[in-house]
Amino acid sequence: MEQTIKCTINAGRLWRHIEELGRIGRNADGSITRFPFTKEDLAAQTLISRYMEEAGLSVETDAAGNLIGRWTDPGCKNNPPVLTGSHYDTVLNGGRFDGTLGVLGAIEAVQTMKEAGIRPAYPICVIGFKDEEGNRFGYGMIGSKSICGIVSEEGLDSEDQDGVSLRQAMTAYGLQPEQVQTCRIAPVKAMLELHIEQGKVLEKHQKQIGIVDGIAGLVRYRIVIHGESGHAGATPMTERKDPVVAMSKWILKVTQLAKEKPFCVATVGSIQTFPGTCNIIADRVEFTLDLRSIHEQDICEIMQTMETENEWLEQTEGVCVSQHLEQRLSPVLCDMKLKEQLQKICETGEYSYMYLMSGAGHDSMNFKDVCPLGMIFVPSEGGYSHRKEEFTGKADCAAGAQVLMEVLIQQSCT
C-alpha cells in the first residue's frame, strides 16, 4: 500500500546548491565547461560529496568514478535499492542545470525525507554519474554503463583530441578502469531521474512537470571522406575530387531524410578538413553524425539509404566514403506503473503536467534491462540547453525535486 507521508523540500537550500556548483568550471562569458577527469570535475565531485554527507548519506566513489550516496536504514535488510540521480559533467560552454539538477534535486529529496523522520524499507542510492555527455572521448555514459554492467572494451579505448584514451584518463584520475565490472548494482528496484527538458514543449504548453513516456534512441557516427588534394587556383573545377563538396551533399541528404520522419533529428556538430588551409583543396574531411528517433526502424532506414548515397558520391565526385559507428543506444520506454504514480502525485499536488518523449539521451536509459525506470522533466526557459543561457527557475526546480521526493517515498517505503 502506498504511503501518503507529506513533507516539503527546502527550495532555498536546493537553489543555493545549484548556484554553488554552477561556479565550478565557469568561463568568462558565464558558460560552464566541466569535462570528466579534470580538476573541475574533481572540484565538483568534492562539493557534491559534501552535500551528500550533510544530507546524512554514506558516500563512496566506485571504480568508474561514480559518486554514490547511500541511505540504508536498519530495516532495509537485503532489499534491492532504489536509484536516483544524474550527471554533473557538462558539454563545452554548457549551462548549470543539465544533469546537475537531477543530482542536487535527489540529494535534497533524501535530505528532506531524513529530516521528516521517514524510514525507508528499501535502500536509496543517490548517484552522480561520471561522464554522461561523452564530449571528451566520444563514448558517453561510462558511469551509468558501468553500474548497469554494459561497458565495452572498445569504449574504454576511445581517445580525446590529444590522443588520450578514456582508460588512460581514468587511471590518471586515480580510478580502476580494469575493474569497472565491480561497479554493477543488481538487482535494482527502480531508477528515477529528474532532469530539465532541454526543449520548449513544457514551456509552450505552460506545464510545470513533464512525465517522460520514453527516451529516443541514437546512433553516433564519424564519417570520413577521402578526396584528392590540389592547388586551389591551379586545379580546374572539372578535375577536382573535393571531399568538402561531397560532404556538403551528404549532410543535405541525411538532413532531408530526417525531416521526412516524425520525431527524428539529425545533427552534424563537428567538421574538420585536412590539411585545413584556405588555398589547398582538402585531402579528406571528417565529421560527426548524431541521429536520433523514438523509432529504431527510422534510424536503420536512414543509414541504409546513406549507404546508397555513399556509393553515388563515390561515382559522381570521385571520393571514398567510410562510416564509423561510435555509439548506439536503443529507444527506451519508461515504466507504466511509475508514470501512473507520477501522474497521481502531480494531480494530488496540483502540479500541471503532461506526457512527452525525450529527444535527448540520459543515464537512466541504460537501465532498460535492469529495472523499471521513470523520468521527470521540468521546463527549460526558451528551450535553451547546452549553452550558457540554459535556465530553469527556482520554483520549477523545487517542483521537480518535490515530485521526485514523493515518488521516492512511494518506491522506497512500500
N, C-alpha and C positions, 0 to 999 in steps of 0.2 A: 504494500500500500504506500502511495507517495506521501511524503511528509509535506506539511504546509508551514514550515518554520519561516518566519519573516524577520529579515534584518536588512539594513541598508548599507551599501558600500560607502566608503569615505571618499567622495568625489574630489575634495581638495587634496587629499593625500595622493590619489592616483594622478591628478594633474601635475602635482609637484614632481612626482617621479618621472612623468613624461618629459617635463621641461628639463630636469637634471640630466637625464640620459641623452636628451637631444643636444646637449652641449658637447658631447664626445664625438669627435670627428667632424665638427662643424667647420665649414670653409668660410672664406671671407665674404662670399656672396650670400651666406645663410643656408646653403645646401649642406648636406651631410654625406661624408664618404667614410664608411666603416667596413672595410674589406676583412674577410676572415684571416686569422693567424697573423695579425698585425698588432702594433702597440695600441691602436684604437680599439681593436677587438678585445684585447686584454683589459683595457680600462673599463669598457662596458661590462665585461664579464665580472670584474671586481665589484662594480657598483650594483649590478643585479644580484650578485651573491649576498651583498649586504642587505638589500631589500628582502631577500628570501629569509635570511637569518632573523631580521626584525619581525617578519611575519610568523616566526616560530617553526620554520621548516628546517629539516636536516639537509644540508647542501653537499653535493658532490659533483665532480666532473668525470665523465666516462672517457674511454679510450679515444673516442672520436671528437671529444671537446664539447659534447652536450652538457649544459648546465642544468642540473636536476635538483629541485627542492622537493623533498618527500615529507608527507604528513601521514604517519602510520599510527593511528590510535590503538591503544592496547586491545581494544575489542575487535580490531580488523582481522586478527588471526592471519590466515594464509589466503585471504580473498584476493582476487586479481585487482590491480589498481585502475583507477580512472585517471586518464592522462589529459592534460590541458596545457596550452602554451602556444608559442610560435617562435619566430626567429628574431634576431636583433642585429644581423648584418644588413648593410644597405647596398643599393646599386651605386655606381659612380654619380656623385652630385644628386643624391636622393633626398628624401624627406625624413621626418622624425616620427611618423605614425605607422608606416608599413612594417608589419611584423611586431614592432615593439609594443603596440597596444595590446596584442594578444599575450605577450609575456607579462607585462606590467598589470594588465587587467586581471589575469589569472592569479598573480600574487595578491592583488587587492582583494579578490574574491575569497581566497582561502584565509587571508588575514582577518577579514570581517567575520567569516564563519567561526574561526577560532575565538575571536573576541565575543561572539554571541553564545559561546559555550556549546556549539554543535559538536556531536561525537559521531563521526562517520563510521559506517560499518565496512567500508572499502577504503583502502589507502588512496590518497590523491598525490599525483606527481605533477608538479609544475615544471615544464621543460622550456629552456631557451635553446632551441635547436641551432646547431652550427651550420653556417654557410648554406642557407636556403637559396639565395639568389644565383649562385654559380657564376657570377660575373668574372671572377678572377681566373678560374680554371675551366669553366665551361661545363663542369659536372656538378650540378646543383644538388642541394638537399642531402649532403653527406650525413648530416646529423640524424634526420628522420629515417633515412635509408638504413643507417646503422642500427637504430632501435628496432626497425622492422626486419632486420636481417637480410637486406637485399642489396648490399654494396657490391659492386663489381670490381675486379682487379684492374680492368681497363680504366674504370673511372678514377681509381687511385693514381693511375699513371698519367692522368690529364695534366697538361702543363699550362702555366700562365705565359704572358707575352715575353717574360725574361727567361723562359726555359726551365723554370722551377716547377716540379711536379707537385700535385696535391699531396702525395705521400711524403715528399721531402719537406714541404711546408708544415705539415702536421708534426713530423718528427722534430723539426727545428723549434716548434712551438711547445714541445715537451709532451706530445701525445704519442700514442702507440697504434699507428695505422695497421700494423700486423695483427692487432688484437681487436679489431672492430667487431668481430663476431661476438665478443663478450658484452657488447652494448645492448644486445637484443633483450627486449622486455616482452615476456609472454608467460601466461595469457594476459590479455588486457580486457577490461570490462567495456570501456568506451574511450574514444578520443574526441575532445571538444576544442575547437579553435575559434577565438574571437579575432576579427580582422576588419580593417577598413575595406570598403567596397572596391576602391580604386577605379570607379566609374561614376556615371551620372544617374543611374537608374533610380536609386532611393531618393536622391535629391529631386529628380524630375517628378516623381510620384509623391513627394512630401511624406516619406515614411521614415520612422526612426530606426527600425530594425529590419534587416533582411535575413530571412530563413533560407539558407542555401539548399537548393534541390540537388545540385551536383556540381562537379568541377570538370571543366573542359580538359580533354587530353591534348597532348602536344608532342611535336617532334622538332628537334633542332638539328639542322644540317650545316656543315661547312661546305660550300660549293667552290670548286677550283676550276677555272677556265684558262687553259694554256693557248696562247696565240703565237705571234712572231714579232719580236722586237724590230724596230727600224727607226730611221730618222724622220722626225715629224714633218720636215719640209721637203725631203727628197723622195719620199715614198708615195706614189700616186694612190688615190683612194681605191682604184680598181684592183690594186695589187696588195692590199692590206689584209692581214689576218688579225684583226684588232679584238682582243678579248673583252675590252670595255664595251664595244658595240654589242657583242654577243651577250654580255652580262645585262645590259640595258633591256634587251629584248626578253631575256629570261625573266627578269624581275617584272616586267609588264605582264608577261604571260601568267606567272603564278599569282600576281595580284588580281588579275581579271578572274581567274578560276576561283579564288577565294570569295570574291564579290558575288559570284553566282550561287553560293551556298549559304543558307541562313546559319547564323551562329558560328561562322568560320572566319578566321582572320589570319593574314599572312604579313610578316614583318621582316624586312631586311635592315638590320640595325648596325651592321659593321661591314665596311668595304675597305679593302686595301689593294692598291695597284703596285706592280713591281716592274721596273725599279722605282717607279713613283716620281719621275722627273717630267717637267712640263714639256720638254722638247723631244721626248722619246716615246714612241708607240710602246705601250706596255707589253711585256713578255707574257705576263699572266695576271689574273685578278683572283682574289679570294674574298668571299663574302659569306655572311650568315643568313640562314632562313629559320625563322621561328613560325611554325604553322600550328594553329590550334582550332579545335572544334569539339563540340559536345558529342559529335557522331564520328566514331573512329573510321567508319567507311568513307566519309568525306576526305579525311586525310589520306587514306590509301589511294583513293581515286585521283586526287590531285597529284600525288607523287608519281603515280603510274603515267599520267598524262605528261608530266615533266620529263620522264624518260624518253618519250617520243619527241618532245621539244629539244632535248639534248641532241638526239640524232639529226634533227632538222638543222640545228645550229652548226653542227659539225660539217654538214654537207654544204650549207649556204655561206657560212662565214669562215670555213677552213680552220676551225678551232677544235680543241679537245675538252670535253666537259666531264667532270667527275663529282659525285655526291658522296659526302662522308657523314654518316649518321652519328651524332654525338650524344643525343638523348631522346628517349621515347617514354612517354607516360600515357597510360590509357585513361580514357574518361572514367570518372568515378561518381556514383550516386550516393547521396547521404542517406542515413538510416531513417526509415519511415517513423519508427517509434520516437526517435529523438526529435524529428521535425514536429511531430504531434505535441510532444512535451513543450517545445519552444513556442509553438503557437498558443498553447494554453497559458503559458507564462506571460506572453505578450497580451493576451486578452484579459487575464486577471489583473495585470499591472497597468492596463490601459495604454500600452505602447502601440502606436500604429506600426503595422508590419506588412510585408509582402514576401512571396516566394520568388526567388530568382536564381539563375545559374551563375557560376563564377567562370569568367573567361581566363582569369589568371590561375596559375598553378600555386599550390600551397603544400606545406609539410604534411597536413592531415591526409592528403590524397594517397600517400604511401601506405596508409593503414587499411586500405580497402580489403585486403585479405587477412587482416589481423583482428579487427574488431569493428563494431558499429562506429560510425563517425558522424559528427554534426558540426556545422559551421554557422557562426553568427556574423553578419555584416552590419556595420554602421556607416552612415553617409560620408563620402569624401566631397568636400566643398569644391564645386566646379568640376568634379570628376578627376581632379589632379592627383597624380601619384607618380612615384619615381622621378620627382623633381622637387625643387626647393619650395614650391608653392603648395605642396601637399598639406592639407589641413582638415582636421576633424575637431569640432568644437567640444568644449568641456562637458556640456550636457549630454552630447551624443556618446562620448567616451564612457561617461558614467552609466548611461542607459545600457550600453553593450556589456559592461562589466557586471551590472546588476542582473541582466538576463543570464549571463554566463554563470554567475554565482547560484542563481536559483535552479538551473538545470544541473549544476554540480551537486547541489544538495539532494536533488531527486535521485541522481545516479549513484551517489556515494552513501546515502543514508537508507536505501531501501534494497 
